[in-house]
């Protein structure tokens, strides 16, 4: 019996209630407990993971590597992050001066937003807006700027053929404006995406909530606004503006009443005038070569010509074709608007005076058939 009792006691240290733990065996017990905890960690619930990842400085190394270690973000690679985790992780990256992780989080969130074009996650949108408000300079980084511009580009494919999501465009435009509002030298990429949208669906170019971004871009064209009474008042042009679109540069008065936004307009491309002019002319000439017949020209093309009439070559191109466009059943209103812009920007003196004299000569040779067009024509020439 005594030997059996001693045999039973040899197994006693395995039970938690036994307090007679030997050194060697107690070490084994502790190591097993730690192993159990390590095995249990990856199986924590999603709520627990989110709670742990929301801490700024208390995350264990395993959690930091899940979001993305510096080795994973070299070269600006995007990082996957849950929308609810975006703000705390960005703030943590700022606190630790981890620029690679910060860049990866921002580009990753923009990539996620791009995948949600049909229905954007509201938490993701609000998180990006909050970060834009507290740290707008983060969105001036070249890589982040390029990522945001992908949201403004035309998406190929049937799923996005008819309509874009206004929220995505509004968010991208306002983030880009916030990031670059203090800069006087804006990227040429903004001109490219503007031209692309202006020639096609005009999803955000005509949107009142994107005016802070658009009206700073069009300063690159040095286009003068004609008197309002020369602009057709019918609000049938445009697609996305809440009350239709007005002029190609400033929108309509109704838009101003509905969207009272505070923003600053200043020249953004003073040092790259020739570059911008070359980009615009290339796009315009390509469209003319592809669409020679007046019926194949769209209203967006004429509105782009109006917005870029600050360039003498654009005025020459417009004046040589205005007569046909004014007599087109679907283009006459946009053509009348273009006529007003051409006349408002033609200069009697200065470097472009010689070409503008030719522009006015071409306009004088036009023969308009209807009295309303003749009246509009005479008003513009005055």
C-alpha positions in Angstrom: 0.0 0.0 0.0 2.8 2.4 0.9 4.5 1.6 -2.4 1.3 2.2 -4.3 0.8 5.5 -2.5 4.2 6.6 -3.5 3.5 5.6 -7.0 0.3 7.8 -7.0 2.3 10.7 -5.5 4.7 10.6 -8.5 1.9 11.7 -10.8 0.5 14.3 -8.4 2.5 17.3 -9.8 0.5 17.1 -13.0 -2.7 18.3 -11.2 -3.2 22.0 -10.7 -4.3 21.7 -7.1 -1.0 20.1 -6.0 1.4 22.6 -4.5 4.4 20.2 -4.2 5.8 21.0 -7.6 9.4 20.0 -8.3 11.7 22.4 -10.2 12.1 20.2 -13.3 8.5 19.3 -13.5 7.2 22.8 -12.8 9.3 24.1 -15.7 7.6 21.6 -18.0 4.2 22.6 -16.8 4.9 26.3 -17.4 6.2 25.6 -20.9 3.1 23.6 -21.7 0.9 26.5 -20.6 2.8 29.0 -22.8 2.5 26.6 -25.7 -1.2 26.4 -25.2 -1.5 30.2 -25.1 0.5 30.5 -28.3 -1.6 27.9 -30.1 -4.8 29.6 -28.9 -3.8 33.1 -30.2 -4.4 32.7 -33.9 -7.9 31.4 -33.2 -9.1 34.5 -31.5 -12.3 36.0 -32.8 -12.5 38.9 -35.3 -13.7 41.3 -32.6 -10.7 40.5 -30.4 -8.3 41.0 -33.3 -9.8 44.4 -34.1 -9.6 45.4 -30.5 -5.9 44.4 -30.3 -5.0 46.1 -33.5 -6.6 49.3 -32.5 -3.9 50.0 -29.8 -1.3 52.5 -30.9 1.7 51.1 -29.0 0.5 47.9 -27.3 0.4 45.6 -30.3 2.6 42.4 -30.0 5.0 41.7 -32.9 2.8 39.0 -34.3 -0.1 41.6 -34.8 2.2 44.1 -36.4 3.5 41.6 -38.9 -0.1 40.7 -39.7 -0.8 44.2 -41.0 2.6 44.4 -42.7 6.2 44.6 -41.6 8.6 47.2 -43.1 10.1 44.4 -45.2 6.7 43.8 -46.8 6.2 47.5 -47.6 9.5 48.3 -49.3 8.8 49.9 -52.6 5.4 51.2 -51.6 3.6 47.9 -51.7 -0.1 48.1 -50.7 -1.1 46.6 -47.4 -4.5 44.9 -46.7 -6.2 46.5 -43.7 -9.8 46.4 -42.4 -11.6 49.7 -42.6 -12.1 49.9 -38.8 -8.4 49.5 -38.3 -7.2 52.1 -40.8 -7.2 55.2 -38.6 -5.5 53.6 -35.6 -2.9 51.9 -37.7 -2.1 55.0 -39.7 -1.8 57.0 -36.5 0.5 54.3 -35.1 2.7 54.5 -38.2 2.9 58.2 -37.8 3.9 57.9 -34.1 6.6 55.4 -34.9 7.8 57.3 -38.1 7.2 54.1 -40.1 6.8 55.7 -43.5 6.8 52.5 -45.5 4.0 51.1 -43.4 2.1 54.4 -43.7 2.4 54.5 -47.4 1.3 50.8 -47.6 -1.8 51.5 -45.5 -2.8 54.5 -47.5 -2.4 52.9 -50.9 -4.0 49.7 -49.6 -7.1 51.6 -48.4 -7.3 53.4 -51.8 -7.1 50.1 -53.6 -9.9 48.7 -51.4 -12.0 51.7 -52.2 -11.4 51.3 -55.9 -12.7 47.7 -55.6 -15.9 49.1 -54.1 -16.9 51.4 -56.9 -20.5 50.2 -57.0 -21.0 50.5 -53.2 -18.3 52.0 -51.1 -17.8 51.0 -47.5 -19.0 54.0 -45.4 -16.5 53.3 -42.6 -13.7 53.3 -45.1 -14.9 56.6 -46.6 -15.3 58.3 -43.2 -11.9 57.0 -42.1 -10.2 58.5 -45.2 -12.1 61.8 -44.7 -10.9 61.9 -41.1 -7.3 61.3 -42.1 -7.6 63.9 -44.8 -8.8 66.4 -42.2 -6.1 65.8 -39.6 -3.2 65.1 -41.9 -3.9 66.3 -45.4 -0.2 66.4 -46.3 -0.1 62.6 -46.4 -2.1 62.7 -49.6 0.4 64.9 -51.4 2.9 62.0 -51.6 3.5 61.1 -55.2 2.5 57.4 -54.8 -0.7 58.2 -52.9 -1.6 60.9 -55.4 -1.2 58.4 -58.3 -3.3 55.9 -56.4 -6.1 58.5 -55.9 -6.0 59.5 -59.6 -6.8 55.9 -60.5 -10.2 56.5 -58.8 -10.9 59.3 -61.3 -9.9 57.4 -64.4 -12.4 55.8 -66.7 -13.0 52.2 -65.7 -13.1 49.8 -68.6 -15.7 47.1 -68.6 -19.4 46.6 -68.8 -19.9 46.9 -65.0 -18.9 50.6 -65.1 -20.1 51.5 -68.6 -23.2 53.5 -67.7 -22.6 55.3 -64.4 -19.9 55.8 -61.8 -20.4 56.1 -58.1 -20.5 59.8 -57.2 -19.2 59.2 -53.7 -15.9 57.8 -55.0 -15.3 60.7 -57.3 -16.2 63.3 -54.6 -14.0 61.6 -52.1 -11.0 61.4 -54.4 -11.3 65.0 -55.7 -11.5 66.4 -52.2 -8.6 64.3 -50.9 -6.4 65.4 -53.8 -7.4 69.1 -53.3 -6.7 68.9 -49.5 -3.3 67.3 -50.1 -2.2 69.8 -52.8 -4.1 73.0 -51.8 -0.9 74.7 -50.5 1.2 73.8 -53.6 1.5 76.1 -56.6 2.9 73.3 -58.9 0.3 70.6 -59.4 1.1 67.3 -61.1 0.5 66.9 -64.8 -1.5 63.7 -64.0 -4.4 66.0 -62.9 -4.5 67.4 -66.4 -4.6 63.9 -67.9 -7.5 62.6 -65.8 -9.4 65.9 -66.3 -9.1 65.6 -70.1 -10.2 62.0 -70.0 -13.3 62.6 -68.0 -14.1 65.8 -69.9 -14.1 63.9 -73.2 -16.2 61.0 -71.9 -18.8 60.7 -69.2 -17.9 63.9 -67.3 -18.7 62.1 -64.1 -16.7 64.5 -61.8 -15.7 67.3 -64.1 -19.3 68.7 -64.0 -19.9 67.7 -60.3 -20.5 70.6 -58.0 -18.9 68.8 -55.0 -15.7 68.4 -57.0 -15.4 72.1 -57.8 -12.6 72.7 -55.4 -10.4 70.4 -57.4 -11.7 71.1 -60.9 -11.6 74.9 -60.7 -7.9 74.7 -59.6 -7.1 72.4 -62.5 -8.6 74.7 -65.1 -6.4 77.6 -64.0 -3.8 75.8 -66.2 -5.8 76.8 -69.4 -5.8 80.6 -68.7 -9.4 80.7 -70.0 -11.5 83.8 -69.5 -15.1 83.4 -68.5 -17.5 85.1 -71.0 -20.4 87.2 -69.7 -23.2 85.0 -68.2 -25.8 86.3 -70.6 -23.9 84.8 -73.5 -24.0 81.3 -72.0 -27.1 79.2 -72.8 -29.3 79.0 -69.7 -30.7 75.5 -70.3 -29.3 73.0 -67.8 -29.6 70.0 -70.0 -25.9 69.4 -70.3 -23.9 67.3 -67.8 -24.6 64.1 -66.0 -23.7 64.2 -62.3 -24.2 67.7 -61.1 -27.1 67.9 -58.7 -28.8 70.6 -60.7 -27.2 70.2 -64.1 -24.0 71.8 -65.4 -23.5 75.4 -66.2 -20.3 76.7 -67.8 -17.3 74.4 -68.4 -15.3 76.4 -65.9 -17.5 77.6 -63.0 -20.8 75.6 -63.1 -24.2 77.2 -62.6 -25.6 79.6 -60.0 -27.9 76.9 -58.8 -24.9 74.7 -58.0 -23.4 77.4 -55.9 -26.5 77.7 -53.8 -26.8 73.9 -53.2 -23.1 73.3 -52.4 -21.6 76.1 -50.4 -18.0 74.9 -50.2 -15.0 76.9 -49.0 -11.9 76.5 -51.1 -9.1 78.5 -52.6 -8.5 79.0 -56.3 -5.0 80.0 -57.4 -2.7 79.3 -60.4 -1.3 75.8 -60.2 0.6 75.4 -63.5 2.4 78.7 -64.0 5.7 76.9 -64.6 4.4 74.3 -67.1 2.2 76.3 -69.5 3.8 74.7 -72.6 3.5 71.2 -71.2 -0.2 71.6 -70.5 -0.8 73.2 -73.9 0.9 70.3 -75.6 -1.2 67.8 -73.6 -4.4 69.5 -74.5 -3.6 69.9 -78.2 -2.6 66.2 -78.5 -5.9 65.1 -77.0 -8.0 67.5 -79.1 -6.3 66.6 -82.4 -6.6 62.9 -81.7 -10.3 63.3 -81.2 -10.7 65.3 -84.4 -8.8 62.6 -86.4 -10.9 59.9 -84.9 -14.2 61.7 -85.4 -14.2 63.7 -88.6 -18.0 63.9 -89.2 -19.9 66.5 -87.1 -22.4 63.8 -86.0 -19.6 61.8 -84.3 -18.5 64.7 -82.1 -20.0 64.8 -78.6 -21.0 67.7 -76.4 -18.1 66.8 -74.0 -15.6 67.5 -76.7 -17.1 71.0 -77.3 -17.2 71.7 -73.6 -13.5 70.8 -73.4 -12.8 73.2 -76.2 -14.6 75.9 -74.3 -12.7 75.2 -71.1 -9.3 75.3 -73.0 -10.0 78.4 -75.1 -7.2 80.2 -73.3 -4.8 78.5 -75.8 -4.6 80.3 -79.2 -4.4 77.1 -81.1 -7.6 75.8 -79.5 -9.4 79.0 -80.6 -8.1 78.4 -84.2 -9.4 74.8 -84.2 -12.8 75.8 -82.8 -13.3 78.7 -85.1 -12.7 76.6 -88.2 -15.5 74.1 -87.3 -18.0 76.2 -85.4 -20.3 76.8 -88.3 -21.0 73.1 -88.8 -21.4 72.5 -85.1 -23.8 75.4 -84.7 -26.1 73.9 -87.3 -26.0 70.4 -85.7 -29.2 69.4 -84.1 -27.5 67.9 -81.0 -24.5 70.3 -80.7 -25.9 73.7 -81.4 -26.3 74.7 -77.7 -22.8 73.5 -76.7 -21.5 75.2 -79.9 -23.1 78.5 -79.0 -21.4 78.3 -75.6 -18.1 77.6 -77.4 -18.6 80.6 -79.6 -18.9 82.8 -76.5 -15.7 81.4 -75.1 -13.8 81.9 -78.4 -14.9 85.5 -78.6 -14.2 86.2 -74.9 -10.6 84.9 -75.2 -9.6 86.3 -78.6 -7.1 89.1 -78.0 -6.7 92.2 -80.2 -3.2 92.8 -78.9 -0.4 90.7 -77.5 1.5 87.6 -78.6 -1.6 85.8 -80.0 -3.0 88.9 -81.8 -2.1 87.7 -85.3 -3.8 84.3 -84.8 -6.8 85.8 -83.1 -7.3 88.1 -86.1 -7.5 85.0 -88.2 -9.9 83.5 -85.7 -12.2 86.6 -86.0 -11.9 86.4 -89.8 -13.1 82.8 -89.8 -16.0 83.8 -87.5 -16.9 86.6 -89.8 -17.2 84.2 -92.8 -19.8 82.1 -91.0 -23.3 82.0 -92.5 -25.9 81.1 -89.9 -29.4 80.0 -91.0 -31.7 80.7 -88.0 -32.4 84.0 -86.3 -31.7 82.8 -82.8 -28.2 81.7 -83.9 -27.7 85.0 -85.7 -28.7 86.9 -82.6 -26.3 84.9 -80.4 -23.5 85.3 -83.0 -23.9 89.1 -83.1 -24.0 89.3 -79.3 -20.8 87.3 -79.0 -18.9 89.4 -81.6 -19.8 92.6 -79.8 
